[in-house]
């Protein structure tokens, strides 16, 4: 009886280096997956975000505010990503770089897979998978993930609830302009 010749793939699989090589080759397509882009309302120019970063922030705002807001306009209705773009525009270069790196990591399909999530970008996930991804970041053992989650959530909520269009939905009558005028008038 003649022995069956060993195939190159079979030989590679049997070695540690071969296993690592095959894992890396399989991860490359996952790591290179692109952000699912959204259009900027009105086609206005972005000041801080790239189109991909804008899309990531818009997806985060949609999910975070789906849980936080009782009623009223959606994050997309108010273009929370556009408001974040304008708010973040004056940031210093180092802070810009850190936030942009955080958004790239947040939307990275390979990092999602390594964290126990689906091998997709955040912007390509279903709403349920996005919620699970946010929970993984919220409760991560890595401080960068927890603080990154908190920063994104807090800014989304601050921008949403400071918009006059949301006042009625939370029972806030609006700033007390008449009170301010009367106090200023009394000082004169």
C-alpha positions in Angstrom: 0.0 0.0 0.0 1.3 3.4 -1.0 1.2 6.3 1.5 -1.0 9.3 0.7 1.3 12.3 -0.1 1.0 15.2 2.3 -0.5 18.4 0.8 1.1 21.8 1.3 -2.1 23.0 3.0 -2.2 20.0 5.3 1.5 20.5 6.2 0.9 24.2 6.9 -2.1 23.5 9.1 0.1 21.2 11.3 2.6 23.8 12.1 2.1 26.7 14.6 3.5 29.2 12.1 1.1 27.8 9.4 -1.8 28.1 11.7 -0.9 31.7 12.5 -0.5 32.4 8.8 -3.9 30.9 7.9 -5.5 32.9 10.8 -3.9 36.1 9.6 -4.9 35.5 6.0 -8.5 34.8 7.1 -8.5 38.0 9.3 -7.3 40.4 6.5 -10.7 40.5 4.7 -12.4 41.1 8.0 -10.0 43.9 9.0 -10.4 45.6 5.7 -14.2 45.9 5.8 -15.4 49.4 5.1 -17.7 51.7 7.0 -21.3 51.8 5.6 -21.6 55.5 4.7 -24.6 57.8 5.3 -25.3 61.0 3.4 -24.9 64.2 5.3 -28.3 66.0 5.3 -28.3 69.0 3.0 -24.9 67.9 1.5 -23.2 70.4 3.8 -19.4 70.2 4.3 -18.1 68.4 7.4 -15.8 70.4 9.7 -14.4 67.7 11.9 -15.5 64.3 10.8 -14.7 62.4 7.6 -17.7 60.9 5.8 -16.9 57.5 7.5 -16.6 59.1 10.9 -19.8 61.0 10.5 -21.5 57.7 9.6 -20.1 56.0 12.6 -21.2 58.8 14.9 -24.7 58.8 13.4 -25.1 55.1 13.9 -23.9 55.4 17.6 -26.4 58.3 18.1 -29.2 56.3 16.7 -28.7 53.4 19.0 -27.8 55.4 22.2 -30.7 57.7 21.8 -33.1 54.9 20.9 -32.7 53.8 24.6 -32.4 57.2 26.2 -35.1 59.4 24.7 -38.7 58.8 25.8 -40.5 60.3 22.8 -39.8 63.1 20.3 -37.6 63.4 17.3 -35.0 60.8 16.5 -31.2 61.3 16.4 -31.4 61.3 12.6 -34.2 63.9 12.6 -32.0 66.3 14.5 -28.8 65.2 12.7 -26.9 64.6 16.0 -23.9 63.6 14.0 -23.9 66.9 12.3 -24.2 68.7 15.6 -21.3 66.7 17.0 -19.3 67.6 13.9 -19.8 71.3 14.6 -19.2 70.9 18.3 -16.0 69.0 17.9 -14.5 71.2 15.1 -12.5 73.5 17.5 -10.8 70.6 19.3 -7.0 70.7 19.4 -5.1 68.4 17.1 -4.1 65.8 19.7 -7.7 65.4 21.0 -8.9 65.2 17.4 -6.5 62.4 16.6 -7.5 60.4 19.7 -11.2 60.7 19.0 -10.7 59.8 15.3 -8.7 56.7 16.4 -11.4 55.7 18.8 -14.0 55.9 16.1 -11.9 53.8 13.7 -11.4 51.2 16.4 -15.1 51.2 17.3 -16.1 50.5 13.7 -13.4 47.9 13.1 -14.8 44.5 12.1 -11.7 42.5 13.2 -11.7 44.2 16.6 -15.4 43.4 16.9 -14.7 39.7 16.2 -11.9 39.6 18.7 -14.2 41.1 21.3 -16.8 38.3 20.7 -19.0 40.3 18.3 -19.9 39.7 14.7 -17.2 40.1 12.0 -18.8 43.3 10.7 -18.3 47.0 11.1 -20.6 48.7 13.6 -22.3 50.6 10.8 -23.1 47.3 9.0 -24.5 45.5 12.0 -28.2 45.0 12.8 -29.7 47.1 15.6 -29.5 44.2 18.0 -25.8 43.6 17.2 -25.1 47.3 17.5 -26.7 47.3 21.0 -24.7 44.3 22.0 -21.5 46.0 20.7 -22.3 49.1 22.7 -22.8 47.0 25.8 -19.4 45.2 25.2 -17.8 48.7 25.1 -19.7 49.9 28.2 -18.6 47.0 30.4 -15.2 46.2 28.9 -12.2 45.6 31.1 -10.3 48.0 28.8 -10.5 51.5 30.1 -10.2 52.9 26.6 -13.4 51.2 25.6 -15.4 52.2 28.7 -14.3 55.8 28.6 -14.8 55.9 24.8 -18.3 54.6 25.2 -19.1 57.1 27.9 -17.7 60.0 25.9 -19.8 59.1 22.8 -23.0 58.5 24.9 -22.7 61.7 26.9 -22.0 63.9 23.9 -24.9 62.3 22.0 -27.3 62.8 24.9 -26.1 66.4 25.6 -26.5 67.4 21.9 -29.9 65.7 21.7 -31.5 67.1 24.9 -30.1 70.6 24.4 -31.9 70.9 21.1 -35.1 73.0 21.4 -37.0 70.5 19.3 -36.7 68.0 22.2 -37.9 70.3 25.0 -41.6 69.4 24.8 -41.0 65.7 24.6 -39.3 65.8 28.1 -41.7 68.3 29.6 -39.2 71.2 29.6 -40.9 74.5 28.8 -37.6 76.0 27.6 -35.1 78.5 29.0 -36.7 81.1 31.3 -36.1 84.1 29.0 -38.7 86.3 30.9 -37.0 85.6 34.2 -33.6 86.5 32.8 -35.0 89.7 31.3 -36.6 90.7 34.6 -33.3 90.0 36.6 -31.3 92.0 34.1 -33.9 94.8 34.1 -33.8 95.0 38.0 -30.0 95.4 37.9 -30.1 98.6 35.9 
